[in-house]
Amino acid sequence: MRASDRFTSSDLEAFPENDGKRYEIIDGELYVSRQPHLNHQFVCSRVWSKLQQWSEQFGNGIAIEAPGLIFAEDDDVAPDVVWLSS
């Protein structure tokens, strides 16, 4: 891939929002996948719930489901669950 072919966060604006696909950019490369199925989402919700309960019990962070994270202009991802330390 040439350097000029790298995707950036602003390129994501050109894609439709509710087309059943997940768009992520990792190191300038575009990854397109289907939205996760029900069982996958159920497991993610359980993981989030347990992390959030633990975080609230000990006051050491927060769990977030499916956030959009931009680490750099060419790294724009949507992980299933994220935990952030306080």
Contacts in CASP RR format, 6 or more apart in sequence:
PFRMAT RR
TARGET T0000
AUTHOR 0000-0000-0000
METHOD contacts of the structure
MODEL  1
MRASDRFTSSDLEAFPENDGKRYEIIDGELYVSRQPHLNHQFVCSRVWSK
LQQWSEQFGNGIAIEAPGLIFAEDDDVAPDVVWLSS
1 29 0 8 1.000
6 28 0 8 1.000
6 29 0 8 1.000
6 74 0 8 1.000
7 25 0 8 1.000
7 28 0 8 1.000
7 29 0 8 1.000
7 30 0 8 1.000
7 74 0 8 1.000
8 25 0 8 1.000
8 28 0 8 1.000
8 73 0 8 1.000
8 74 0 8 1.000
8 76 0 8 1.000
9 25 0 8 1.000
9 70 0 8 1.000
9 73 0 8 1.000
9 74 0 8 1.000
9 76 0 8 1.000
10 73 0 8 1.000
11 25 0 8 1.000
11 30 0 8 1.000
12 23 0 8 1.000
12 25 0 8 1.000
12 76 0 8 1.000
15 21 0 8 1.000
15 23 0 8 1.000
20 34 0 8 1.000
20 35 0 8 1.000
21 32 0 8 1.000
21 33 0 8 1.000
21 34 0 8 1.000
21 35 0 8 1.000
22 32 0 8 1.000
22 33 0 8 1.000
22 34 0 8 1.000
22 35 0 8 1.000
22 36 0 8 1.000
22 78 0 8 1.000
23 30 0 8 1.000
23 31 0 8 1.000
23 32 0 8 1.000
24 30 0 8 1.000
24 31 0 8 1.000
24 33 0 8 1.000
24 76 0 8 1.000
24 77 0 8 1.000
24 78 0 8 1.000
25 31 0 8 1.000
25 74 0 8 1.000
25 75 0 8 1.000
25 76 0 8 1.000
25 77 0 8 1.000
26 75 0 8 1.000
26 77 0 8 1.000
27 74 0 8 1.000
27 75 0 8 1.000
28 74 0 8 1.000
28 75 0 8 1.000
36 44 0 8 1.000
36 80 0 8 1.000
40 80 0 8 1.000
44 65 0 8 1.000
44 66 0 8 1.000
44 80 0 8 1.000
44 81 0 8 1.000
45 65 0 8 1.000
47 80 0 8 1.000
47 81 0 8 1.000
48 63 0 8 1.000
48 64 0 8 1.000
48 65 0 8 1.000
48 81 0 8 1.000
51 63 0 8 1.000
51 81 0 8 1.000
51 83 0 8 1.000
52 62 0 8 1.000
52 63 0 8 1.000
55 61 0 8 1.000
55 62 0 8 1.000
55 63 0 8 1.000
55 83 0 8 1.000
59 86 0 8 1.000
60 85 0 8 1.000
60 86 0 8 1.000
61 83 0 8 1.000
61 84 0 8 1.000
61 85 0 8 1.000
61 86 0 8 1.000
62 83 0 8 1.000
62 84 0 8 1.000
62 86 0 8 1.000
63 81 0 8 1.000
63 82 0 8 1.000
63 83 0 8 1.000
64 81 0 8 1.000
64 82 0 8 1.000
64 83 0 8 1.000
64 84 0 8 1.000
65 80 0 8 1.000
65 81 0 8 1.000
66 78 0 8 1.000
66 79 0 8 1.000
66 80 0 8 1.000
66 81 0 8 1.000
67 78 0 8 1.000
67 79 0 8 1.000
67 82 0 8 1.000
68 76 0 8 1.000
68 77 0 8 1.000
68 78 0 8 1.000
68 79 0 8 1.000
69 76 0 8 1.000
69 77 0 8 1.000
69 78 0 8 1.000
69 79 0 8 1.000
69 82 0 8 1.000
70 76 0 8 1.000
71 77 0 8 1.000
END
